[in-house]
Amino acid sequence: MNNNLKFRIVAILAVLLVCVYFIVGIPKSKAEILANWNNNIHLGLDLRGGSQLVLQVNLQDAFKATADAVIDKMKDAMRSATIEYTDVDRNDPQSLAEADSIQINVTGVPAVKAAAFRQLVQDNFGDVWNLTPVGQTDYRLTMKPSQAIVLRDATLTSSINTMKKKVDGLQLGLSETSVQKRGRSSADAEIMIQLPGVDDPAHIKQVLQEQAVLELYEVLGGPYGSQDQARQEKGGVLPLNSKLVSSIVKGGAPAEWWLLARRPEVHGQDIRDASAHQNTQTGGWETSFVLSQDVAKSFGQFTAAHDNDRGRLAIVLDGRVLSAPTIHSKITDNGVIEGLSGQEEAADLALNLRAGSLPASVEFLEQREVGASLGSDSIRDGLISGLAGVGAVVVIMLVYYRRSGINAVLALVLNALILLAALSYFGAVLTLPGIAGVILTVGMAVDSNVLIFERIREELRAGKAVPAAVEAGFAKAFLTIIDTHVTTVVSCAMLFLFGTGPVQGFAVTLVIGLVANVFTAVFVSKTIFQWELGGQKQVVTLSI
C-alpha cells in the first residue's frame, strides 16, 4: 500500500470520526447516544410541532414618534431664534396605510419671520422633511418619500431584532426559533415567529406585545383622582412643559393621574442591563437596571439636586405610571423598580428592558398550532419515503454495477453522515423541505457515481487496462461533476437570498449535501477503487 493511499484512508477515517462526534458526541451508554442525537439534530416546526405567530408592526406609531421628536426640537429651535408661533402639532394617522401621510403643522409664524423660519427648517430638518407654505403664516412639513422608506425598513428591522432578543431571553430551549419578515417589502410590516415545541404561547405573546418603553420623569404634582382635579389645583391650566399621565391599574383600583415634566430624564435606550431579584427585607420582587455611562452623570446631577426636597421620580412604562418613588439619595448608574406583582412580572420587565423597546406597537394577525403527532407523522412519512428511495437506489446500483455498486453505496452512506454532522454542528433546523433536500442530495450523489462508472466503462471498452481506465474515468468525469454541482449551488444561492424560511432550509441542506457529494464521489470513491485494485497482484477485470 503506497503512502498516497494510506493518507487517503486516514483522511476518510478522520472525517468519519469527526462526523460521528458532531452527531452523538462521546456517549457512555446507548441512552446517551439517543439523547445526544435528539439534542444535536434540531427539528423544525413542521416536524416537532409547536406554534407559529404572525404579527403586524404598526408603523404609524414610529412615524408619530418621529414627528413628535421633531416637534419638540422645532419648538426649542424657534424659541432660541426668537421666532413666534401659535402652535406646532401633527396629524394622527390611524392605520398602516396612512403612516406615510404624517405631517407637522406650524401655525402663526409672523410674516416678517418667514425667511428665518424657512432657513431654520432647511438647516435642521431639511434632509428628512419638505416644507410647504399654507397661507401667509402657516406651514406644513411632510416626510420625503425616500426617508419614509428608510424609516419603514429601520422600524421593521429593529422590531425583528428586538423580537429575537425577547424570544431568546425567555430561555425556553428555543435555539431553533425562527423570527423573520413575512412579505416582500417593508410595506407589509409583518413578522413571522415559529416556536417549535411550544403548544401554548400565551405568555410569549404577552412578552412580545409589550413595547416596554421605560422612561423616568420628574413628578410635578399628584397623585390626582382625575384630570379635572389636577387642572383645578393648577388654576385650570397646566404648567408649561408638563403633561398628565395616568397610572397602571392594578387589582381593580381606580387609575390615578400624575403631573409630569414633558421630557423624560431617562429614556429606555439609556438602559444597558436589567435583572430581576427578590428584596431580602420585604420579600417582594424588584427589577434593577443599569444606565449607560453617558446618562449616569446627568441623572446623578438631577437626583442630587432633588435629594434635599425629597422630590419624586415617576417610572413610566408604555405611557403609564408604574410607580412614583421618592428620591432619597443621589442615583447615578443604578436604579430599582419596585411595586411589581411577582417573579414573572419582574423577570418579564427585566427581559424587555434588556431586549430594548419596540419602535412601534404590534398586534397579532395569526396564530397556528402544529401538533406533535402531526410532526411525528411527517417524520415517519419522510423516513419511509427516504428509506424506500435509498433502498431502491442501492438495489439498482448493486444489480447494474455489481461489486462497484458497493463502492457507490459506501460513498452514499458517508455522504449522509457528513450532511447530518454539518446540520448538527451549525445548529441547523431540519424541516420537511430539508428532508426533501436530503433526498435530492441522494439523487445527486448517485448521479455522480453513475457518471464516473460510465466513464470507466467507456475506457475499458476502448481497451485500456483496469487501473488506467479507473484513473481516466475519474479524470474525465471530474469536470462534469464540478460543473453540475456549481450550477446547482448557484440556484440554491438564489433560493436562499429570495426565498422564505422553508425554502432557505431546503437550499442550505442541498448545498451541504452537494459539497459532501464532491468529497465522497471523487475522493472516497476513488480511494475505494485504489484500495481494491492495490490488493490484487494482477488486475485483469473489474466488476462494474
N, C-alpha and C positions, 0 to 999 in steps of 0.2 A: 504494500500500500504506500503510494508516494505521499510526500508531505502536503501537496496541494489538496489531495483527497482527505487527509487527516484533518487539515484546517477546516475544510467544508463540513465535515461531520461534527467536529467540536462546535462550530458556529451554529449549526442546526440544533444540537442538543442544548446549547446555551439559550437560544431563542425559545425552545420548548420549555425549559425550566422557568425562564422569566415569565412566560405566558401563564403557566400553572400558578406561579407565585401571585401574579396580579389577580387571578381569578379567585383562588381559595386561600392565599396566604400560606402560612406554615401551620397547618392544623395538627392537633394532638389526638383527635378522635374523629370518627365518622360524623358524629353530630356537629362537631365544629366545622367540618368541611361544608355541610349543608348551610350552617349559619353564615359562614364567610361568603358562600355563593350568594345567599339572599341579600347580604349587606353590600356586596360589591356590584352586583348586577341590578341596577335601578329600573323599575318598571314604570311606564308612563300611565297616564290616567286611564287610557282605554284598556290596559291590561291589569292594573292593580285595583281599579275602581277609585272613586273619590268624587270631588266636586269641581265644577267649572263655573266661574263667576265672570260676568261681563259688566263692566262699569262704564259710565259716561262721565267724562270730566266736563264740568260746567265752565267752559272757557270764558263765559261772560263775567264770571267772578274775577278772573285775572285781569280782564280789561277794565273793570270797575276799580280794582285795587290800584292799577297803574295810573288811571285817571285821577284817583284821589290823592296819590302821592304827588302828581304833577300840580294839582290844585294847591296843596299846602306849600310847595316850593314857589309857585307863582305868586301866592299872596305875600310870602316873605320878600320875594324879589321886588314886587310892586311897592311894598312899604319902604324897602330900602331905597328905591328910586323915586320915592315921593310921587307915585302915580296913583291918583284916587280911583276908586271903583265902587260900584254899588253892590255887586255880588259876583262870585265866581262859583259856578256849580256845574254839574254834568247831567246828562240824561241817564236813564235807568234801563238798559237792555235786559229783557226778561228771559230770553231763550238763546240757545246756542247759535241759531241762525242770525240773531241780531247783534252778536258780540262785536262784529266789525263796525257796527254803526255807532260805537261810543264817540261822544263828543263833549267838549268842555265849552261852556257858555260864559263869557265875560261881559258884564253889563255896566254901564255908567262910567266909562272912561272918558274924561274930558277931551274935546276935540283938539285942544292945544297940546295934549299929551299923546296924541295918536301916534306920531312918529317915534317918540321914545318907547311907547308900548310895543309897537311892531318890532323895533330893534331889540327890545328885551326878549321877546318871544323867539326871534330869529337866533339870538345868541345862546339862549338857554334851552330851547325846546325845538328848534327848527329841524334837527336831524330826524325827529320822530313825528312831529305834528305839522299839519298845514293850517295856516291862519287865513280866515276868510272874514272880511268886514260884513256886518249885518246892520245897516243903517249908519248913523253918524257916530254913535257912542258904544255900540255893541259889537262883539266879535265872537266867532265860533272857531274852535280848534278841532280838527278831525285827524285821526291817525292815518299816516301814509299806508297804502296797501302793502308795500313790501315789509314795513315794520309790523303790520298786523300779522303777516305770515310768520315772521320771526317770533313774535310773542306767542302765537299758537303753538309752534314747534317747541319752543322753550318750556311752555307750560306743560305740554304733554310729556316731554322727556323728563322734566322734573317730577311729575306725578308718578311716572313709571319707576324712576329710581327710588322715590320715597316708598312706594308700594313694596318694592323688593326688600328694602331695609326693614319694613314693618313685618313682612311675612317671615323673613329670615330671623328676625329678632324674637319671634314667638317661640322658637326652639321646639318645634313640634316634629322634628325629624324630616323637614320638608326640603331637603337639599335639592331634590329634583323638581321643585315647584317652578312653574313657568309663568312669568309676568311679561307680557308683550303687548304691543299695539295691535289693535284689530282694525283692519281697513287699510286703504292705500294711501291716505293722506291725513294730515292733522285735522282736517275739517270734520272727519268722522268722530274724532275725540273719544274713541272707545279703547278700553284696556281689557284684555282677557287674562284671567288668572286661573291656572289649573293647579289643583291641590290634590295630588294622589294620596289615597289613604285617609282622606278627611270626609266623613259622611255627614257631619253636622257642622257647617261652617258659620254658625250664628255668631260665635264670639269673634271669629276672624273678620266677619262682615262689620261688626261693631267697631273694631280697631281700625279697619281700613277706611271706614266712612268718616272717622273723626279727622278734621283738619289739623287739630292740635296746634292752633296758633296761640302761643302763650306770650302775653305781654304784661309788663309791670307798670302801673300808672300811679302817680301821686293822687291821693284822695283829698278832694277839696271840701267835701261835705257828705253827710249821710251816716247811717242808712235812713232812707225815707220810705214811707209806706206806699207812696205813689209818685208819679211825675208831677202832678199838680201840687202836692205838698212841698216838693223840692223847689218848684218855681215860686210858690208863695213865700217861702222863707228867704228867697233871694230877691224879693220885691217884684216878682213876676217876670224877670228877665235873668237868664243865666249869665254868669260872668263870662268875660271874653276868654276865648281859648279853653272852653270847658265843654263837657258833654255828660249826659245822663246815661248810665249803663245799668241794666237790671242784673240781679244775682241769679245763680243757678238754683233752680227749685229742687229741694231735697225733702223727702219724707212728707210730701203734701203741704208743706208750709208755704205761705204766700211769698211771692217774689219781693225782694227789697230793691230799692234804687239808690245808686251811689253817684255822686257828682265827682267826676274825674277830670284831670287835665286832658286836653285834647291829644297831646303827644305822649307816647309811652317813654318811660325811662329805659326800658329793656325790651328788645324785640326777640321773637322766637329764634331767629337766626343767630342771635348773640350767644346762645347756649351751646356749649361744646360737649357736654356729657350730662347724664342724669341716671339716677338709680333709685330703687325702692328699698325701704328698710322700715323696721318696726321701732318705734320710740320705746326705749327701755323703761322710762318713767311712767308714761301714760298707757303704754300698750297699743296705742293707735298706730296706723300705718301712715308713712310720710314718703314724699318724693323729694330727694335732694337734687340740686342741679349745680353745675359749674359753668361760670360765664367765661367768655373769651377774654384775653388779656386787654384788648383794646377797650372793651366796655367796662371791665372791672374797675378801672381807675375813675371814670366819670361816675359810675354807680356808687363807688365808695365815697366820693365827694358829696353826692346827693344825700345818701343816708346819714353821713356825718353831719350835714347841715340841718337835718331834721331830727337828730337824736335828742337834743335838749327839749324840743317842744312836743316830743312823743307823737310825731306825725304818723300817718298811716299810709300803707302801700297796698294798692289793690292788685291782686293776682287775677288777671282776666284770661280765661280760656275760651277760645272760639267765640269771642264777643260777649261773654257773660262773666260776671264777677264770681270767682270761685271762693275767695276769701279776702279779707282786708286786715291783715295783721298790723299791729303797732310796731314801729321801728324802735327797738330797744338799744341798738348799738350800731356802730359803723359796719356795713356789709360791703365786702369787696368782690371776690370772685365766687363765693359760695352762698347758696340760699336753700331754704326748705319750704316745701308746700305742705301745709297741714290741712286738717279737716276732710280727709278722704274717707270713703266708706269702708275700705278694707284692702286686703293684699292685692286683689285682682285690679282694682281701680288704680292703686299706686303703681303696680307693675306696668299696666297699660299706659298710664300717663308718662312714666319714665321711658318706655319704648317709643312712644310718639315723639317725645322731646328729642331723643337720640336720633330718630329717623329724620326729623325735620318736619316742618309743617307743609301741608299740601298747598300748592299755589292757588288752588281752586277747589270748591266742594265737588263731591262725586255723588252719583246716585246709581243704584243697581238696576240694570236693564234685564238681566237674565241670570238664572241660577239653574244649573243642570247637574244631577247626580248620576254617576255611573256605578252601579252596584258591583261589589267584589265578585259575585257569582258570574256576572256578565264578563268581567275581566278574566276570570278563570276559564270560562267558555272560549274566550278569544285566544288565550294561551294554548288551550288544548287543541282547538281547531288549527291554530298556526303550527303547533308542533306536529300534528298529524299530517298536514299538507306538506310541511318541510321534510319530515322523515320519509313520506311517500315519494316525494320528488328525488331526494338524495338516494333512496333505495333503488329507484328506477335507474338513476344515473349510474350507480355502482354496478348494477347488473349488466347494463348495456356496455359499459366500459370493459368489464371483465370478459363478456362474451365476444365483443368485437375486436378488442386489442389484446385479449388473452393475458399473459403474465405482465405485459407492460401496463395493463389496466390497473394492476395493484399499485404501480408507481403513481398513477393519477389519483387513486383513492387515498393513498398516504398524503399526497400533497394537498388533497381536498380537506382532510382531517386537520392538518396543520394550519391551513387557511382559516378554518372555523375557529381554532384555538387563538390564533393571532387576533382575529376580529373580536372575539369575546374579551380577550385580555385588554385590547385597546379601549373598548367600551367601559370596562371596569376601571382602568387606570384614569381615564379622563372624566369619570363620573357621568358618562352619557346616560340618557334615559332611553330604554328600549320600548318602542311603541309598535303598533301593528304595521305602520308604514316602514318602521325599522326592520321588522321581520321580513317584509317584502324586499327590502334592500339586501338582507342576508341571503334570501332565496335567489335573488338576481345575481348576487356575487357567486353563488354556487354555479350558476349557468355560465358566467364569465370565466370561472376557473376551469370548468370542463372544456369550454371553447378554446382556451389557450392550450390545454393539453392535446386537444384534437388537432390543432394547427401544427404543433410540434411533431406529433406521431405521424401525421400525414406527410410532413416534410421528410421525416426519416424513411418512411416507406418509399417515397419517390427516389431518394438517394440509393436505397437498397435495390430498387428496380433498375436504376442506372448502372448497377454493377459495382458499386463501392463496397469496401469492407465494412463490417459492422461498426467498429469504433469510428471510422471516418464518416460513415453515414449518420451516426448519432451526433457527432460534432457539427457536421454540415446542417443537419436538421434543426438543431438549436440555433445556430448562427443565422440561418435564413428566416426562421420564424420569429426571431427576437424583435426585429424592426416592426413587423406586422403587429406583434403583441403590444409593443410600446405605442404604436400609432392608434390602435383601437382603445387602449386604456386612457391615453391622453385626451382623446376626443370625448370619451365618457366623463372624465374628470371635469373638463370644461363645461359640459352640460350640467353636471352636478353643481358646479360653482354658480351657474345661473339660477338653478333651483334654490340654492341656499340664499343667494342675495335677494331674490324677489319672491320667494315662497314664504308661507306661514310655518308655524311650529312643526306639524306633522310632515310637511314636505321637506323642511330643513333636516328633520331626523332621518328621513329616507336618504337624502343626499349625503349626509355625513356618514351614515352606515355604509353606503355604497362606495364612497371614496376610500374609507378604511379597508374595505374588502378588496378593492382594486389594487391598492398598494401592497397588501398582503399577497395578493394573487401574483403580482410580478415576482415577488421573492420566491413563492412556492413553485410556480410553474417553470421558472427559469433556473433558479439556484438549487432548490431542493430536488426537483425532478431530475435535473442533470446529475446531481450528486448520487442519486439512487442508481441511475444508469451506469455511472462510472464505477460505483461500488460493485454492482452486479457483474459488469464486464471485467473488472480487475480481479475478481475471484476465479475467473476461468483462465486456464493455461492457453487454450487456443479457442478464440471466438469465431465460430463458423456461422451460426444462425442467431437470430434474435426473435423472441416470441412477441410479435407485435402485429 
